[in-house]
Amino acid sequence: MVFDFFGDRRKVVVGMVHIGALPGTPLYDADGGMEKLIADAASDIEKLQAGGVHAVMFGNENDRPYVFKASPATLAAMTAVVTALKPMLKIPFGVNYLWDPTGSVAIACATGASFAREIFTGLFASDMGLWQPNAAEALRLRRDLGRPDLKLLFNINAEFAHSLDQRPIALRAKSAVFSSLADAILVSGPITGQPAATSDLKAVREVIDTVPVFANTGVRLENVRDVLSIADGAIVGTSFKVDGNTWNPVDGDRVKRFMDVVASIA
């Protein structure tokens, strides 16, 4: 199962472009400004594309502590960064504003992205407080903005959080497709860079056969064969970074080694 914009690839790898902290957030580099945000992201894109990833996804992982509602300043800044970088993209791209589903859809529509990722459904106790996403609002915005083709990737077990929904993860995944129109289901580990439990990935795979299932975190050179024997694809960020550190720049050699393995099994 693949998205139509990935062509006929059997397995898909989406590489993360972690934008630096945006204006108005605690870690923003005011001296470097927007120019540095764009330059650093451009360098990562060059390495990801040269390494052979199938798509990239822009994210604001550096905007810690995270919020549930995007500010006008950060929405505008992230849109500006993505727009500035579009001319260099040779592959499909997506966006993810942590942790605002409606904000993610807005940026995706404004920039012409092919997909957006977020926590669209569920109820969670998290580092940020009680987490109550609104899938209906996000999907209605997608329609209002004239982008029914925009694919929405539903991350169903949030990082930095514990689900208060006691249904098994497979049932939550099946329900998200049925009731909330998920275009793909993503299965995560407990925190950025940590792998999803194999049992969770298998349980979701067994009940989802109408949309793709992706591993969302912790996919590394050491486990990619096992992960892709279950999932249709993977979102990869930390593993592609220098020394495997989420906050470092992308390491082109790590991308190439990883994608060579993917090519051998896909």
C-alpha positions as CSV (number, residue, x, y, z in Angstrom):
1,M,0.0,0.0,0.0
2,V,1.5,3.3,-1.1
3,F,0.4,6.9,-1.7
4,D,-0.1,7.7,-5.4
5,F,2.4,10.5,-5.2
6,F,5.2,8.0,-4.3
7,G,4.6,6.1,-7.6
8,D,4.9,2.4,-7.4
9,R,7.5,2.1,-4.7
10,R,6.8,-0.8,-2.5
11,K,8.5,0.7,0.6
12,V,8.7,4.5,1.3
13,V,11.2,6.5,3.4
14,V,10.4,10.0,4.4
15,G,13.4,12.0,5.7
16,M,12.8,14.7,8.3
17,V,13.9,18.3,7.8
18,H,14.0,19.6,11.4
19,I,13.7,23.4,11.1
20,G,15.6,25.4,13.8
21,A,13.5,27.0,16.5
22,L,11.1,29.5,15.0
23,P,10.7,33.2,15.9
24,G,8.9,33.6,19.2
25,T,10.0,30.3,20.7
26,P,12.5,29.9,23.6
27,L,15.4,28.5,21.5
28,Y,15.1,30.9,18.5
29,D,18.5,32.2,17.3
30,A,17.7,35.9,16.8
31,D,21.2,36.6,15.6
32,G,21.0,34.0,12.8
33,G,17.4,34.9,12.1
34,M,15.3,33.5,9.3
35,E,18.3,33.3,7.0
36,K,20.0,30.7,9.2
37,L,16.8,28.7,9.5
38,I,16.6,28.5,5.7
39,A,20.3,27.8,5.1
40,D,20.4,25.0,7.7
41,A,17.3,23.3,6.3
42,A,18.7,23.7,2.8
43,S,21.8,21.9,3.7
44,D,19.8,19.0,5.2
45,I,17.6,18.8,2.1
46,E,20.6,18.5,-0.1
47,K,22.0,15.5,1.8
48,L,18.6,13.8,2.1
49,Q,17.9,14.1,-1.6
50,A,21.5,13.0,-2.5
51,G,21.1,10.0,-0.2
52,G,17.9,8.9,-2.1
53,V,15.0,9.4,0.3
54,H,11.6,9.3,-1.4
55,A,10.1,12.4,0.3
56,V,10.9,14.9,2.9
57,M,8.9,16.3,5.8
58,F,9.4,19.7,7.4
59,G,8.9,19.8,11.2
60,N,9.3,22.3,14.0
61,E,10.9,19.9,16.4
62,N,13.1,22.6,17.9
63,D,10.1,24.7,19.1
64,R,10.4,23.3,22.6
65,P,8.5,23.4,24.9
66,Y,5.7,22.3,22.5
67,V,2.3,23.8,22.3
68,F,-1.1,22.6,21.1
69,K,-2.0,25.8,19.2
70,A,0.3,27.5,16.8
71,S,1.0,31.2,17.1
72,P,0.5,33.5,14.1
73,A,4.3,34.2,14.2
74,T,5.4,30.6,14.1
75,L,2.8,29.6,11.5
76,A,4.0,32.5,9.3
77,A,7.7,31.7,9.8
78,M,7.4,28.0,9.1
79,T,5.4,28.8,6.0
80,A,8.0,31.2,4.9
81,V,10.8,28.7,5.4
82,V,9.1,26.0,3.5
83,T,8.2,28.3,0.6
84,A,11.8,29.5,0.4
85,L,13.0,26.0,0.1
86,K,10.5,24.6,-2.4
87,P,12.5,25.5,-5.5
88,M,15.3,23.1,-4.5
89,L,12.9,20.1,-3.9
90,K,13.0,17.3,-6.4
91,I,10.8,14.9,-4.4
92,P,7.4,15.2,-2.7
93,F,7.2,17.0,0.7
94,G,5.0,17.2,3.7
95,V,4.8,19.3,6.8
96,N,4.1,18.8,10.5
97,Y,3.6,21.6,13.1
98,L,3.9,20.1,16.5
99,W,1.3,19.7,17.9
100,D,-1.4,21.5,16.0
101,P,-3.4,19.5,13.4
102,T,-5.2,22.6,12.0
103,G,-1.9,24.5,11.9
104,S,-0.3,21.7,10.0
105,V,-3.1,21.5,7.5
106,A,-2.9,25.3,7.0
107,I,0.8,25.3,6.3
108,A,0.5,22.3,4.0
109,C,-2.3,24.0,2.0
110,A,-0.4,27.3,1.8
111,T,2.9,25.7,0.6
112,G,1.4,23.1,-1.7
113,A,2.6,20.1,0.4
114,S,1.6,16.6,-0.6
115,F,0.9,15.4,3.0
116,A,0.7,16.5,6.6
117,R,1.4,14.6,9.8
118,E,-0.1,15.1,13.2
119,I,-1.9,13.7,16.2
120,F,-5.5,14.0,14.8
121,T,-7.4,11.7,17.1
122,G,-7.4,10.4,20.7
123,L,-7.0,11.8,24.2
124,F,-3.6,11.9,26.0
125,A,-2.0,12.9,29.2
126,S,1.3,14.5,28.1
127,D,4.2,16.7,29.0
128,M,2.2,19.6,27.6
129,G,-0.9,18.8,29.6
130,L,-4.2,17.2,28.5
131,W,-4.1,16.6,24.8
132,Q,-7.3,16.7,22.9
133,P,-6.8,17.0,19.1
134,N,-9.7,17.8,16.7
135,A,-9.7,15.8,13.5
136,A,-13.0,17.2,12.3
137,E,-11.7,20.8,12.4
138,A,-8.5,19.8,10.5
139,L,-10.4,17.9,7.8
140,R,-12.9,20.6,7.3
141,L,-10.1,23.1,6.9
142,R,-8.6,20.9,4.2
143,R,-11.9,20.9,2.3
144,D,-12.4,24.7,2.8
145,L,-9.0,25.4,1.4
146,G,-9.6,23.3,-1.6
147,R,-7.1,20.5,-0.9
148,P,-9.0,17.2,-0.9
149,D,-5.8,15.7,-2.4
150,L,-3.7,16.6,0.7
151,K,-2.9,13.3,2.5
152,L,-3.2,13.3,6.3
153,L,-0.9,11.0,8.2
154,F,-2.4,10.1,11.6
155,N,0.1,9.5,14.3
156,I,-2.1,7.4,16.7
157,N,0.2,6.9,19.7
158,A,1.7,10.3,20.6
159,E,5.3,10.8,21.7
160,F,5.8,12.5,25.1
161,A,2.3,11.2,26.1
162,H,0.2,8.4,27.4
163,S,-3.1,7.5,25.7
164,L,-6.1,7.8,28.0
165,D,-8.1,5.7,25.5
166,Q,-7.9,2.2,26.8
167,R,-8.9,0.5,23.6
168,P,-6.1,-1.7,22.0
169,I,-3.9,0.2,19.6
170,A,-5.2,-1.9,16.7
171,L,-8.8,-0.8,17.4
172,R,-7.8,2.8,17.7
173,A,-6.1,2.6,14.3
174,K,-9.0,0.9,12.6
175,S,-11.4,3.5,14.2
176,A,-9.3,6.4,13.0
177,V,-9.5,5.2,9.4
178,F,-13.3,4.4,9.6
179,S,-14.5,7.5,11.6
180,S,-11.8,10.2,10.9
181,L,-10.8,9.4,7.4
182,A,-7.1,8.8,8.0
183,D,-5.0,8.6,4.8
184,A,-2.3,6.7,6.6
185,I,-1.6,5.3,10.1
186,L,1.7,6.0,11.9
187,V,2.9,4.0,14.9
188,S,5.4,5.7,17.2
189,G,7.6,5.0,20.1
190,P,7.4,6.8,23.5
191,I,9.7,9.6,22.5
192,T,11.5,11.0,19.4
193,G,14.2,8.7,18.2
194,Q,12.9,5.6,20.1
195,P,11.3,2.8,18.1
196,A,7.7,1.7,18.1
197,A,7.0,-1.6,19.8
198,T,7.1,-4.3,17.2
199,S,3.9,-5.8,18.8
200,D,2.1,-2.4,18.2
201,L,3.3,-2.2,14.6
202,K,2.2,-5.8,13.9
203,A,-1.2,-5.3,15.6
204,V,-1.9,-2.3,13.5
205,R,-0.7,-3.9,10.3
206,E,-3.0,-6.9,10.9
207,V,-6.2,-4.8,10.9
208,I,-5.3,-2.0,8.4
209,D,-5.3,-2.9,4.8
210,T,-6.9,0.1,3.0
211,V,-4.3,2.7,3.9
212,P,-0.5,2.6,4.4
213,V,1.0,1.9,7.8
214,F,4.3,3.7,8.6
215,A,6.7,3.4,11.5
216,N,7.0,6.9,12.8
217,T,10.0,6.9,15.1
218,G,13.2,5.1,15.9
219,V,13.9,3.4,12.6
220,R,17.6,2.8,12.3
221,L,20.1,1.0,10.0
222,E,20.1,-1.9,12.5
223,N,16.3,-2.4,12.5
224,V,15.1,-1.1,9.1
225,R,14.8,-4.6,7.5
226,D,12.6,-5.8,10.4
227,V,10.5,-2.7,10.4
228,L,9.9,-2.7,6.6
229,S,9.0,-6.4,6.7
230,I,5.9,-5.2,8.6
231,A,5.3,-1.5,7.6
232,D,4.8,0.1,4.2
233,G,7.3,2.8,5.1
234,A,9.1,4.8,7.7
235,I,9.5,8.4,8.8
236,V,13.2,8.9,9.6
237,G,14.8,11.8,11.5
238,T,17.2,11.0,14.3
239,S,18.9,8.1,12.5
240,F,20.0,10.4,9.6
241,K,21.7,13.0,11.9
242,V,25.3,13.3,12.8
243,D,26.1,10.8,15.6
244,G,22.4,9.8,15.6
245,N,21.6,13.0,17.7
246,T,18.2,14.5,16.9
247,W,19.4,18.1,17.2
248,N,22.5,17.7,14.9
249,P,22.6,18.3,11.1
250,V,21.9,15.5,8.6
251,D,24.8,13.2,7.9
252,G,24.8,12.4,4.2
253,D,26.8,9.2,4.7
254,R,24.3,7.9,7.2
255,V,21.4,8.6,4.8
256,K,23.2,6.8,1.9
257,R,24.0,3.7,4.0
258,F,20.4,3.5,5.2
259,M,18.9,4.0,1.8
260,D,21.2,1.4,0.3
261,V,19.7,-1.1,2.7
262,V,16.2,0.0,1.8
263,A,16.9,-0.3,-1.9
264,S,18.0,-3.9,-1.4
265,I,14.8,-4.9,0.3
266,A,12.2,-2.7,-1.5
